[in-house]
């Protein structure tokens, strides 16, 4: 069962923000005003709600355009291939509202015996996304015939717009499953290696696939294992995603012959340290750097 872990944002988006999401495209049918840092009010709240529903804005929906809102806008612009200036102007408004309109593009009538979770598995969607989009308070009690809205995946839809995407952990946890193999490339050295997901819940625990991959990882960190963070490009099924890794082996492992005594960690936007259950600022900085957004 795929459930988003960021309870504060999910609760805010579901209980408050989606009311505005539902009518945003109608309210803003005429040319909306340009919004930038220092602005405040209901329109800023709508922007925060939309970006929060995407997992890009991870703070309180308060209607105040501060640095967190600007950063979320920049990430959204980056993913959409727009000019990255942190200002919500005409083109950014257009893409935000295009995303809102896309939420209602497809519906699926619930059949006897089906649940929101079975529908999520059927269409390879995160169950929490369906809860959010359908404004469902009790997903376990839905009537037969309930029309489940099936949102198109914003990040997959925008993949062609930008070579390297910033995708939030909630989505990556669904895309990058335990046992999946992927490739990571260090931004500074250009060295790359194959990895496989071992587990992890707040970020992904990964292992080098072969002894050669282990040697590449050690070379990336200058020949010695280190807890330092490195900006990397994560490649999975044709997608390139900004990420951050440390280079210190620890904990359990599954691959016996790769010469790596444990596993190491890979972080995406909004992922957290398992021990503290908090976002690591250094990892987040490396995620931004991997996407070329190292101005924060």
RAGI-V154421 format. One record per residue. PHI is phi in whole degrees, -180 to 180 (none if undefined). D_LAST is the distance of its C-alpha to the last C-alpha in Angstrom with 2 decimals. Layout:
PHI&D_LAST, PHI&D_LAST
This chain:
none&34.53, -96&30.90, -128&29.45, -67&25.89, -95&25.00, -79&22.46, -65&25.38, -63&23.79, -68&22.00, -61&25.03, -62&27.44, -64&25.67, -65&25.49, -70&29.07, -83&30.83, -122&29.21, -67&26.77, -69&28.98, -62&31.57, -74&29.28, -58&28.23, -63&31.92, -113&32.56, -60&29.30, -66&30.60, -78&33.79, -62&32.35, -104&30.02, -62&32.70, -86&32.72, -55&29.87, -77&27.15, -74&25.29, -72&21.88, -118&19.28, -149&16.06, -55&14.26, 107&17.28, -75&19.62, -156&21.57, 124&24.56, -61&25.97, -68&24.23, -63&20.76, -63&22.29, -65&23.48, -61&20.13, -61&18.71, -65&21.88, -63&21.70, -67&18.12, -67&19.14, -66&22.23, -87&20.25, 82&18.30, -92&14.92, -95&14.76, -122&15.58, -114&16.18, -71&19.37, -79&20.76, -121&21.44, 76&21.39, -113&18.78, -83&15.91, -105&13.12, -66&9.35, -66&10.26, -66&12.50, -61&10.30, -63&7.94, -62&11.41, -63&12.79, -61&10.41, -65&11.37, -60&14.91, -61&15.06, -59&13.99, -63&16.70, -88&19.18, 75&18.88, -92&18.14, -63&16.37, -93&12.66, -130&12.24, 74&11.48, -110&15.08, -89&17.91, -102&20.65, -57&23.80, -67&22.69, -67&20.01, -57&22.71, -60&25.14, -73&23.19, -61&22.46, -74&26.16, -63&27.26, -64&25.70, -60&27.54, -65&30.76, -68&30.51, -64&30.87, -103&34.53, -72&35.47, -135&37.47, -133&39.50, -134&41.55, -74&44.57, -71&44.82, -96&47.99, -55&50.21, 87&48.75, -90&45.21, -129&42.19, -62&38.61, -71&37.75, -69&40.40, -66&39.16, -60&35.61, -67&37.14, -61&39.34, -105&36.55, 54&33.96, -120&31.64, -77&29.97, -58&32.34, -64&29.65, -65&28.66, -67&32.30, -60&32.48, -64&29.51, -67&30.78, -92&34.37, 53&33.75, -92&36.06, -85&36.77, -130&39.11, -65&38.52, -82&41.58, -127&43.92, -120&43.78, -74&47.02, -59&48.40, 95&47.53, -57&44.18, -87&42.11, -82&38.88, -74&36.13, -112&34.56, -71&31.08, -76&30.14, -69&27.16, -58&24.25, -70&22.29, -69&25.45, -66&26.34, -93&23.11, -58&23.25, -74&24.92, -78&22.30, -146&19.60, -64&20.37, -117&17.66, -95&17.02, -107&14.71, -116&17.50, -68&17.47, -56&19.53, -56&22.37, -78&23.09, -64&22.62, -61&25.01, -85&27.51, -72&26.99, -103&26.98, -87&30.16, -57&31.85, 95&33.78, -71&31.69, -104&31.05, -146&27.93, -123&26.49, -120&23.30, -126&22.25, -70&20.14, -66&17.62, -76&18.42, -96&22.18, 81&23.12, -73&25.37, -137&26.01, -156&28.12, -90&29.63, -133&28.87, -131&30.52, -79&29.36, -90&31.35, 172&30.10, 96&27.47, -121&26.71, -99&23.19, -152&21.97, -98&24.21, -91&26.48, -132&27.47, -130&30.04, -64&30.68, -75&33.60, -128&35.72, -63&36.26, -65&34.97, -65&31.67, -62&31.56, -63&32.19, -64&29.33, -62&26.93, -65&28.28, -65&27.90, -58&24.19, -95&23.85, 76&26.09, 91&29.34, -142&28.68, -65&27.36, -151&24.14, -86&21.85, -59&18.85, -91&16.22, -131&16.25, -76&14.47, -136&17.42, -100&18.76, -101&21.10, -114&24.16, -145&26.52, 49&29.33, 88&27.88, -91&24.35, -115&21.35, -130&18.57, -71&15.22, -151&15.82, -142&15.66, -128&18.86, -102&20.37, -129&23.63, -122&26.09, -70&29.19, -159&30.16, 70&32.19, -81&34.51, -151&35.00, -121&37.13, -81&37.51, -89&40.17, -115&40.36, -97&36.81, 72&36.93, -114&33.85, -83&34.75, 140&32.72, -132&29.59, -134&25.84, -114&22.85, -125&20.51, -116&17.64, -121&16.29, -61&13.97, 85&15.23, -75&17.74, -131&18.91, -74&20.76, -65&24.48, -69&25.67, -87&23.36, 59&22.71, -125&19.16, -66&15.78, -94&14.55, -58&10.93, -67&11.40, -63&12.81, -64&10.16, -62&7.56, -70&10.53, -61&11.22, -63&8.16, -63&9.12, -62&12.64, -92&12.17, 85&10.69, -104&7.34, -100&5.57, -93&3.82, -117&0.00
